């Protein structure tokens, strides 16, 4: 829970967009702690999806620690799991 990222994202959003930041309780900031965070991201994404959020973007070091390939796989898996299909 550090300042900076939320403010930067707000500046990039189109006028009229809403932002609901949710945070993980990362305390040590170590690689081994980051490695265990994806299930926690999933819980927060589920909260937003249950509230009909149109998108959710996991951000921060806990996502980046997986590297480019791992991050792409994480996003693909989350997208498949949480993307609402329109009929």
Secondary structure, DSSP 8 states (H G I E B T S, - for coil): --SSHHHHHHHHS-TT-----------S--HHHHTT-HHHHHHHHHHHHHTT-S-----SHHHHTTHHHHHHHHHHHHHHHH-----
